Amino acid sequence: MEYKIKFIWDEEAGVWIATSDDVPGLVLESGSFDALVERVRYAIPELLELNSRKASSYNLTFLSERHDKVFANG
């Protein structure tokens, strides 16, 4: 089964936030993108089992979004 995980950068809090429409209850955050990937990898099986969707393997697709403002020199 394939699950899409959205990572959005929260500029104010300085953290990445992970959510998913495919995995009910998934809301995690971390200041490090890579650390958040690892946290999600461990949380997904537990959350899916709680939602009666147990499987032997999972395909995760991570979609990230970050917006930055860049000022021109001039």
Short mmCIF file of the C-alpha atoms (twelve columns), coordinates in Angstrom:
data_MODEL
# 
_entry.id   MODEL 
# 
loop_
_atom_site.group_PDB 
_atom_site.id 
_atom_site.type_symbol 
_atom_site.label_atom_id 
_atom_site.label_alt_id 
_atom_site.label_comp_id 
_atom_site.label_asym_id 
_atom_site.label_seq_id 
_atom_site.Cartn_x 
_atom_site.Cartn_y 
_atom_site.Cartn_z 
_atom_site.pdbx_PDB_model_num 
ATOM 1  C CA . MET A 1  0.000  0.000  0.000  1 
ATOM 2  C CA . GLU A 2  1.252  3.511  -0.775 1 
ATOM 3  C CA . TYR A 3  0.861  6.441  1.594  1 
ATOM 4  C CA . LYS A 4  1.585  10.098 0.852  1 
ATOM 5  C CA . ILE A 5  3.100  12.110 3.674  1 
ATOM 6  C CA . LYS A 6  3.120  15.927 3.478  1 
ATOM 7  C CA . PHE A 7  5.955  17.904 5.082  1 
ATOM 8  C CA . ILE A 8  5.328  21.622 5.447  1 
ATOM 9  C CA . TRP A 9  7.843  24.077 6.908  1 
ATOM 10 C CA . ASP A 10 6.430  26.294 9.659  1 
ATOM 11 C CA . GLU A 11 8.625  29.393 9.512  1 
ATOM 12 C CA . GLU A 12 7.301  30.873 12.750 1 
ATOM 13 C CA . ALA A 13 7.890  27.725 14.807 1 
ATOM 14 C CA . GLY A 14 11.034 26.710 12.902 1 
ATOM 15 C CA . VAL A 15 9.891  23.121 12.397 1 
ATOM 16 C CA . TRP A 16 8.774  20.711 9.704  1 
ATOM 17 C CA . ILE A 17 5.258  19.333 10.246 1 
ATOM 18 C CA . ALA A 18 4.205  15.944 8.866  1 
ATOM 19 C CA . THR A 19 0.555  15.131 8.115  1 
ATOM 20 C CA . SER A 20 -1.230 12.726 5.816  1 
ATOM 21 C CA . ASP A 21 -4.732 12.310 4.442  1 
ATOM 22 C CA . ASP A 22 -3.877 8.600  4.057  1 
ATOM 23 C CA . VAL A 23 -2.871 8.010  7.692  1 
ATOM 24 C CA . PRO A 24 -5.436 9.211  10.233 1 
ATOM 25 C CA . GLY A 25 -3.858 10.732 13.313 1 
ATOM 26 C CA . LEU A 26 -0.461 11.492 11.798 1 
ATOM 27 C CA . VAL A 27 0.771  14.854 13.062 1 
ATOM 28 C CA . LEU A 28 4.465  15.031 13.924 1 
ATOM 29 C CA . GLU A 29 7.011  17.834 13.939 1 
ATOM 30 C CA . SER A 30 10.769 18.259 14.037 1 
ATOM 31 C CA . GLY A 31 13.348 20.940 13.360 1 
ATOM 32 C CA . SER A 32 15.204 18.475 11.125 1 
ATOM 33 C CA . PHE A 33 13.764 17.111 7.877  1 
ATOM 34 C CA . ASP A 34 15.736 13.851 8.156  1 
ATOM 35 C CA . ALA A 35 14.765 13.334 11.789 1 
ATOM 36 C CA . LEU A 36 11.120 13.804 10.854 1 
ATOM 37 C CA . VAL A 37 11.402 11.195 8.096  1 
ATOM 38 C CA . GLU A 38 12.667 8.705  10.684 1 
ATOM 39 C CA . ARG A 39 9.933  9.576  13.179 1 
ATOM 40 C CA . VAL A 40 7.286  9.095  10.480 1 
ATOM 41 C CA . ARG A 41 8.767  5.747  9.409  1 
ATOM 42 C CA . TYR A 42 8.347  4.442  12.971 1 
ATOM 43 C CA . ALA A 43 4.927  6.015  13.598 1 
ATOM 44 C CA . ILE A 44 3.187  4.844  10.393 1 
ATOM 45 C CA . PRO A 45 2.899  1.106  11.240 1 
ATOM 46 C CA . GLU A 46 1.554  1.872  14.715 1 
ATOM 47 C CA . LEU A 47 -0.997 4.405  13.464 1 
ATOM 48 C CA . LEU A 48 -2.157 2.128  10.664 1 
ATOM 49 C CA . GLU A 49 -2.554 -0.773 13.073 1 
ATOM 50 C CA . LEU A 50 -4.657 1.449  15.350 1 
ATOM 51 C CA . ASN A 51 -6.808 2.206  12.294 1 
ATOM 52 C CA . SER A 52 -7.106 -1.531 11.403 1 
ATOM 53 C CA . ARG A 53 -4.828 -1.306 8.342  1 
ATOM 54 C CA . LYS A 54 -2.016 -3.689 9.197  1 
ATOM 55 C CA . ALA A 55 0.376  -4.774 6.422  1 
ATOM 56 C CA . SER A 56 3.835  -6.316 6.158  1 
ATOM 57 C CA . SER A 57 5.310  -3.339 4.268  1 
ATOM 58 C CA . TYR A 58 4.434  0.229  3.381  1 
ATOM 59 C CA . ASN A 59 5.468  2.511  0.526  1 
ATOM 60 C CA . LEU A 60 5.865  6.078  1.737  1 
ATOM 61 C CA . THR A 61 6.028  9.084  -0.566 1 
ATOM 62 C CA . PHE A 62 7.262  12.255 1.123  1 
ATOM 63 C CA . LEU A 63 6.057  15.541 -0.370 1 
ATOM 64 C CA . SER A 64 7.703  18.676 1.016  1 
ATOM 65 C CA . GLU A 65 6.727  22.315 0.770  1 
ATOM 66 C CA . ARG A 66 8.705  25.288 1.962  1 
ATOM 67 C CA . HIS A 67 8.266  28.939 1.052  1 
ATOM 68 C CA . ASP A 68 11.083 31.473 1.457  1 
ATOM 69 C CA . LYS A 69 11.224 35.170 0.726  1 
ATOM 70 C CA . VAL A 70 14.336 36.322 -1.129 1 
ATOM 71 C CA . PHE A 71 15.299 39.969 -1.282 1 
ATOM 72 C CA . ALA A 72 17.197 41.374 -4.252 1 
ATOM 73 C CA . ASN A 73 20.251 43.528 -3.680 1 
ATOM 74 C CA . GLY A 74 19.710 46.867 -5.100 1 
# 
